[in-house]
Amino acid sequence: MSETKPVKKVALLTAGGLAPCLSSAIGGLIERYTELYPDIEIICYRGGYKGLLQGDSIPVTEEIRANAATLHLHGGSPIGNSRVKLTNVKDCVKRGLVKEGDDPLKVAAEQLSQDGVDVLHTIGGDDTNTTAADLASFLAENDYDLTVVGLPKTIDNDVFPIAQSLGAWTAAEEGARFFENVVAEHNASPRMLIIHEVMGRNCGWLTAATADAYRKRLDGLDWAEAIGLTAERKDVHAIFIPEMEIDIKAEAARLKAVMDTHDNVNIFISEGAGVENIIKEMESAGEDVPRDAFGHVKLDAVNPGKWFGEQFAEMLGAEKVLVQKSGYFARAAPANADDLRLIKSCTDLAVDCAVVRESGVIGHDEDDRNILRAIDFTRIAGGKPFNIDTPWFEELLESIGQPKGENIAANIEH
């Protein structure tokens, strides 16, 4: 490691979608710097990389430092997010974030230098941290004396090689709470099919964890079976995730028996499940498939929940189909106790790494005994699949009577 230059000023930004850790992570970083290094100046860029490109920042005053603990009680991000890919020059120009002919990476680097920033803390998911990696690489290659320290935020829990992303535990708990009310809608109509669409573009971890958390909540309830209030009617009857092959006809036959017996069926699906089939249908029909700045399909536009509802409704003889999405409810919640402990350990280490100028993304390294460390940016990648061979998930499927199906993500590497 080269000779360490003292850190005089740090900057924070949050980016990408929301997660139940952003507000708390900001608070944790401010608290730790105030506790150990009160003389280090802190600013926050508004709206993620957008604010960095535009030089739009908030100074962290003594008042903000004194009230940083309040941020642990709230969801969202008080400093705002955006989806900006610094290497997507065309998109940055189109959105007016840089001028024609400018390199967004250079604009960002120059702004950090102009603002006197020694360390940039990025709090976000795989897109945020791969963008941070691009920026860190540019800074190093062009002799900018700046350090980038990332924190892994994503409710999908799908970042290589991070064992547990900040906010994911809370999102699963909140999704379970959400469905606890939604499921009562089965009383409103005979032969009701309820689709609970959970966030998770490529990874089914959140859907699986939400279903598991929901069923544990059911275990704590009392029932009145004689009048029709039964655990079976409120149970999860099927779980569909991107990593697991789905035999729709076989599942329809199994679920029709559930419908005939209990007069309703409840399905948990990942928003990324079945997307390839939906895209093929759209393209065959000559429809455009909308994508974001990172090239991801805009899932709200392709609407997987609606597609699954249409696939199963006729085969199950459903009289009514209800599709409900817990994503925005879950991702904007304040962090729960488990996540608060994880956030605290990560923000403390992030500050330790920052003051010795060690770049990387803070997380438990799955490739090395789950040690908490600053993981080199070059090792960070998105799209980590959920392992459906995980014992708790196998037990979950067995308990609801669903065949596991083939693990179609078993050979994915990063």
KAPE-V168198 format. One record per pair of residues at least 4 apart in sequence whose ideal C-beta (glycine too) atoms are under 6 Angstrom apart, sorted by sequence separation. I is the first residue (numbers start at 0). J is the second residue. If there is no record, write none. Layout:
i	j
I	J
I	J
This chain:
i	j
20	24
32	36
33	37
46	50
59	63
76	80
97	101
123	127
125	129
137	141
166	170
178	182
199	203
203	207
204	208
205	209
230	234
246	250
250	254
257	261
268	272
273	277
290	294
291	295
308	312
311	315
325	329
326	330
334	338
338	342
342	346
374	378
45	50
50	55
91	96
92	97
101	106
111	116
138	143
223	228
224	229
281	286
312	317
334	339
352	357
387	392
396	401
44	50
91	97
97	103
121	127
158	164
185	191
199	205
222	228
239	245
258	264
290	296
291	297
363	369
364	370
32	39
44	51
92	99
138	145
151	158
198	205
199	206
222	229
257	264
281	288
396	403
13	21
156	164
197	205
222	230
288	296
289	297
312	320
363	371
364	372
97	106
197	206
45	55
121	131
151	161
254	264
278	288
364	374
153	164
156	167
289	300
44	56
91	103
135	147
154	166
197	209
308	320
349	361
361	373
362	374
151	164
152	165
154	167
217	230
348	361
11	25
42	56
43	57
152	166
308	322
359	373
360	374
359	374
42	58
131	147
154	170
345	361
357	373
359	375
178	195
305	322
41	59
85	103
131	149
304	322
85	104
360	379
387	406
128	149
236	257
352	373
85	107
174	197
277	301
384	408
210	235
107	134
384	411
118	146
119	147
120	148
121	149
122	150
124	152
210	238
236	264
241	269
270	298
123	152
124	153
232	261
236	265
237	266
238	267
239	268
240	269
277	306
29	59
108	138
122	152
231	261
235	265
241	271
273	303
33	64
232	263
241	272
8	40
9	41
10	42
11	43
12	44
49	81
235	267
240	272
6	39
14	47
45	78
46	79
47	80
104	137
125	158
239	272
270	303
380	413
14	48
45	79
47	81
49	83
111	145
175	209
206	240
12	47
29	64
43	78
46	81
48	83
108	143
170	205
174	209
178	213
30	67
171	208
175	212
203	240
29	67
171	209
175	213
203	241
203	242
268	307
172	212
201	241
26	67
171	212
175	216
26	70
52	96
154	198
155	199
25	70
26	71
85	130
157	202
84	130
86	133
155	202
22	70
23	71
85	133
156	204
155	205
22	73
154	205
182	233
22	75
22	76
52	106
19	74
21	76
52	107
51	107
54	110
210	267
258	315
17	75
51	110
255	315
206	267
254	315
13	76
206	269
247	310
251	314
13	78
14	80
203	269
13	80
190	258
199	269
201	271
199	270
200	271
190	262
191	263
192	264
193	265
194	266
195	267
196	268
197	269
198	270
199	271
189	262
196	270
185	263
28	120
24	122
10	116
8	115
8	116
15	123
196	304
8	117
9	118
10	119
11	120
12	121
13	122
14	123
15	124
7	117
194	304
6	117
15	126
6	118
15	127
14	127
194	307
194	308
192	312
192	315
192	317
24	150
190	317
190	318
191	319
192	320
193	321
194	322
195	323
196	324
197	325
198	326
189	318
188	318
188	319
20	152
18	152
18	154
184	321
181	323
242	384
242	385
243	387
20	165
242	387
20	166
19	166
18	166
177	325
19	169
19	170
174	325
177	328
174	329
173	329
170	329
173	332
170	330
244	404
243	404
244	405
169	332
172	335
244	407
235	399
237	401
169	334
169	335
242	408
126	293
168	337
169	338
168	338
166	338
154	330
165	342
201	382
204	385
202	384
203	385
202	385
211	395
207	392
150	345
148	349
161	362
162	363
90	292
162	365
148	352
160	364
87	292
148	353
160	365
160	366
162	369
84	292
84	293
151	360
82	292
146	356
147	358
149	360
150	361
151	362
146	358
159	380
135	358
159	383
157	383
128	360
118	353
135	376
132	376
128	379
159	413
75	331
125	381
74	331
74	332
74	333
73	333
72	333
23	334
18	330
17	330
19	332
17	331
20	334
19	334
27	342
31	346
27	343
31	347
20	338
24	342
28	346
32	350
23	342
27	346
31	350
20	342
24	346
6	354
3	355
3	356
